[in-house]
Amino acid sequence: MMGVRTILGQWRSTAKEVWDRTLIVAKFLCVLHVTNTYICTPTLVYGPSMLPTLNLTGDVILAERISTRLGKVGPGDIVLVRSPENPRKTVSKRVMGMEGDRVTFLVDPKKSDRCRTIVVPKGHIWIQGDNVYASRDSRHFGPVPCGLIQAKVFFRIWPPEGFGSLRQGE
């Protein structure tokens, strides 16, 4: 009988320790989820559309989600936007115009110098890649609803030689 009590006591002690550690891990995961979803998120961005600002082979950037909710996104900012063409994709582009702005752009810079001017409609932004020769952006799919903006890029983490701020004017 004494052996059973000892074993039961050890099991309770072990079970309590496992439960306490599980709660710590669960709390950490909740904080991580809330931070990633509502505050700031690391993201891998790659491709030719944002050359030379972002690398073709990929950069790890930090993007904050608060400015987009407060309407603090403006021309010159790099943003993460849910692609209007493929909702499963997120694209990184530069904001070139806000609602009411007149934006003049090259229609097809590979083939001609023909320009077009549009007025960005209410509740929309105009986005373009820094590399106009290799970017699918508002020139192709038009103004983007502000609701598709997911985050504003502010810092590059990787590669080390590019480490630093990506904010406009810095």
N, C-alpha and C positions, 0 to 999 in steps of 0.2 A: 504493500500500500504506500509506503514511504517513497519507493522508486517512481510510482505513477505521479505522485504530487511533485516530485522534483522535475520529472520530464514535462509535466503540464506547466509548471512555473517557468521552465526554460522556453517552452513553446510560446507562452504568452509574452514573455520578454522579447523573443525573436519576432513574433507577429507584430508587437507594438513598434519595434524598431523599423520593420519593413513598412508598416503603415505610415509612420512619421516621414520616412525617406520618400515614399510614394507621394505624399502630400507636398513635400518640398519640390519634387520634380514637376508635379502637376501645376503648382503655382508658378514655377519658372516658365513652363510652356505657355501658360495663360498670359504672362507678362510679355513673352516673346511674340505671341500671336497678336496681342493688342498693339504692341510697338510696331510690328511689321505691317499691320493692316491700317492703322490710323495715324501713325506718327512718322516713321522713317523706315525705308527698306533698302537693303543692298540689292543691286540688280546687275546682271551681265548684259551689256549691250555690244553689238557687233554689226559689221556690215559697212558698205561703202558710203551710205547716205550722209553720214555726219563727218566725213573726212574734211579737213584735217583736225577738227576739234576732238573727235573720238576715233580710236584706232579701228582699222578694218578687221583685225584679228580678235578684237574684244577688249573692253574695259570693264572693270567692276566699279560701279558708281554708287553713290548714296543719293537717294531721292526722298525728299520730305513730302508728306501728304497733307500738311496743315494749310499751306498757302493756297492750294487748290480749293479747299473747302471754304476759305475766307475770301476767295476772289482776288488773291494777291499774286496773280500771274500776269506778266506783261510782255510786250515786245522785247526780244533779245533773250528771253528765258528759254532754256532747254527743258522740255517736258516729256514725260512718258504718257502716251495716249493709246487707248484701246483703238486698234486699227478699224476704221470705218469699212474696210474691205473684207477683213477677216477678224471677227470678234475674239478669236482664240489668240491672236497676236497682239503684242504691245510694241509700239514703235517709239523711237526717240527722235524728236524733231525740235527745231527752233520756232518759237512763236514770232511771226512776222507782222501780225495785225490782230487787233481786237475788234469787237463789234463796233460798227460805225466807221472804222478806218478804211481809207482807200489804199488798196494794195496793187502795185504794178509788178508784174512778173513776166519772165520769159516763158512763152507757151511751150516751146520745144528747143532748148538751147543747143541740142546736138545738130539740129537741122536748119535753124534760122534765128534771126535776131528779133523776130516778131514778138511784140509785147501786148499784154492785155491788162486792163485795170478793172478791178471789181471793188464793190463796197461790201465789207464783211457784215453779214446780217446779225440781227440781235440774237444773243445767246450762243454765238459761234466765235471761233478763232481761226486764223489762217496760219498753217504750219508748213515749213519747208525744211528740207535737209540742207546742211551747209554745202554739200556737194551737189549742185543743181543738175549735174550731168548723170548722176546715178542715184536718184531719190524718187520714190513714189510718195507723193505728198499732196497738199491741197491743190497743186497745179493739175493733178490727175483726178482727185475725188472731191474737190471743192472744199468750202469751209467746213470745219469740224465742230459739232456741238460741244459746248463747254463741259457737258456731262461725261464726255469720254476722256477728259483729262484725269489721269490717275495720280500724278506726282510731279514735282518740280525738282530737276536734277541740281545738286549744289556742290558735289565733291567727288573727285575720282580717287579711289583707293588703290587700284591696280591698273596698269603696271607701275612699279615704283618710280620710274623716271617721269611719270605723268601725275604723280601724287599731288593733290592740292585742289583748290577751289575751282569750280566751273561756273561760278556766278558771273553775271554780266558785269563788265567793267573792272574785274579783279584780275 
